[in-house]
């Protein structure tokens, strides 16, 4: 896929990354020997069955989990240093908005913690609400918004402090298909306008193929990468591109990769 003249410098680099959780029933190998480079401006989806380490890998990037072997760098530094430098925004599976705060108040929370002044906070809130098409909802409370709108507000909060990297853990998984399709379209427009580097966890093959420049197929027990698929779809992707032979070919390869991963069980 073409992205204009974006320099292909590496933003996130994992080398032989492994993570083992110790449990009462013995060790659980969540990730084993995972190596991957993500370049500036990439939209990378991670897909695989439950227990394949997709979210664990994303959390390693965000310094929310800590590898037991191998290494991971973000912008050339450790994940911990990148976190302190506010290199990324993180969007969780559920919007996680505080019900006692307005939408504007929720978006401003990280800005308050980081010490932005009030005028800058208001400018940033206005700008990110426009990016996610929620203009005019700043004074509403989360309970006054639909599930899809709440998740867009959560994305706005993650965008508010201008991080170059956006990490998204199945943000649309709980939404119905019609809303999900609309948000997929909006996310592609958002990515195009902001030129963020995006890491996106999903269980949905159509969602992974529609959104991504690169699809990382993972398999369970222990979590590892079975295939990395570079998308050949054009940058401009109307929803009906999902009926095209090219789209269906990529989806077939993802499905084959998932099937191959299960052959190791």
Secondary structure by P-SEA (a helix, b strand, c coil): cccccccccccbbbcbbbbbbbccccccccccccccccccccbbbbbbccccaaaaaaaaaaccccccccccccccccaaaaaaacccccccccccccccccaaaaaaaaaaaacccaaaaaaaaaaaaaaaccccccccccccccaaaaaaaaaaaaacccccbbbbccccccccaaaaaaaaaaaaaaaaaaccbbbbbbccaaaaaacccbbbbbbcccbbbcbbbbbcccccccccccccaaaaaaaaaaaaaaaaaaccc
